Amino acid sequence: MPFQNLFEPLALGALTIPNRIVMPPLTRMRADSEGTPGPITAQYYAQRASAGLIVAEATAISFPARGYPQMPGIHSSKQVEGWRRVVKAVHARGGRIAIQLVHHGRWSHSLYNPEGGLPVAPSAIGAPGMIYTPTFTQVPFETPRALEAAELPEIVSAFQVAARNAMDAGFDAVEIHGANGFLLDQFLQDGSNRRTDAYGGSIANRARLLFEVVDTAIAEIGRQRLGVRLSPHGNLGGLTDTDPVSDFSYVIAQLSLRGLAYMHLIEPRASSAGIGDDASVDSANNAQLFRRLFAGPVITAGGYTPAMGSEAVQAGLADAVAFGRLFAANPDLPERLLRGANLNAFDRSTAYGGGAHGYTDYPFLVAAEA
Ligand SMILES: Cc1cc2nc3c(=O)[nH]c(=O)nc-3n(C[C@H](O)[C@H](O)[C@H](O)COP(=O)(O)O)c2cc1C
């Protein structure tokens, strides 16, 4: 059997997943304007229920936490109801689904804030480049407003409420988004965090907000249903760090002590996969650098072919492998790997926004399964 080791079950905290082929979070911008996922999103995730674990796309913990058009949230009862239907559809097909919780921080715009205020960040340092507004037009990033320390408990508590809402919607687990240039990553990396209070300076201080979010979520839903995603060496959103190996070694070792369900690490070679298919060559190998620092299960993501993923598990560099673009394009990815079948190519032009095309119409090997 090809890639046999990817078909062995794995315990992830409270869950046992039947294979090690994970669908990582993929933003698709197809919720309604209030951030509620609809029936098409339930169909899309249900089609991919044969994944060992689905981690649903980055989902906002509040309205101002958004930074993409038509991104979903999980802070209103309507959104929770929408997600409940998604989860039900995945469970009905025998799948397991977690949800990724995010605050976009500076990767946002005042147009996303119902009160119109500037996006918030650790420090008043803008991201380079352009951002999509709620109507899919592009404008330059604004210079964010530095958060007061007194505002941070509200953000921690919004993560906590969102984690509770996720459990109420029936999700099997919650993943805290500490990766890819969003608020928690902006605190971790020193290029975007110039604070001089207890949340800036040393890595212990820069990691404080992430740990507060994680510890509060553990208190709310339990460590066995909580994972964290990190992207050491990741420069998405213009982030930089002067000593990523030392800083992320500390963060990962500290998270290891918390006995989480899993750690999800992105390889920097594919850190810009959300915006383009160029792979950065000669980049650091996060699985090699950090796997040994986390005592629990590690999911690795980023530019993996099935063969590379199988080898990473074989070499003990990870326990499971996430395939992003491959899962977007191949709803029945595990079956295709089992059969050694051809894989559909990912169509980037339909990644973000729109309807069924490029979302629920990627062909299955066996048409009846769609
Ligand atoms: C269309 C698209 C949307 C993405 N959205 C998210 C997201 O919401 N949250 C996240 O952590 N990563 C996101 N990513 C990154 C993927 O989870 C994954 O780490 C990346 O695609 C590399 O894996 P791959 O080479 O198997 O595609 C996205 C990637 C793509 C291509």
The ligand as an ORCA input file, in Angstrom:
! r2SCAN-3c Opt
* xyz 0 1
  C      -6.133     29.355     -0.284
  C      -5.355     29.234      0.995
  C      -5.907     29.706      2.174
  C      -5.211     29.558      3.390
  N      -5.807     29.953      4.559
  C      -5.198     29.704      5.749
  C      -5.867     29.972      6.979
  O      -7.036     30.384      7.027
  N      -5.182     29.711      8.129
  C      -3.900     29.202      8.131
  O      -3.325     28.990      9.195
  N      -3.280     28.914      6.969
  C      -3.893     29.135      5.796
  N      -3.271     28.779      4.626
  C      -2.000     28.039      4.686
  C      -2.277     26.524      4.621
  O      -2.943     26.069      5.776
  C      -0.958     25.722      4.466
  O      -0.139     25.934      5.588
  C      -0.240     26.127      3.193
  O      -1.129     26.103      2.081
  C       0.937     25.221      2.900
  O       0.492     23.906      2.686
  P       0.405     23.273      1.196
  O       1.754     23.479      0.573
  O       0.074     21.826      1.445
  O      -0.661     24.007      0.447
  C      -3.929     28.957      3.394
  C      -3.378     28.510      2.189
  C      -4.071     28.624      1.007
  C      -3.471     28.072     -0.253
*
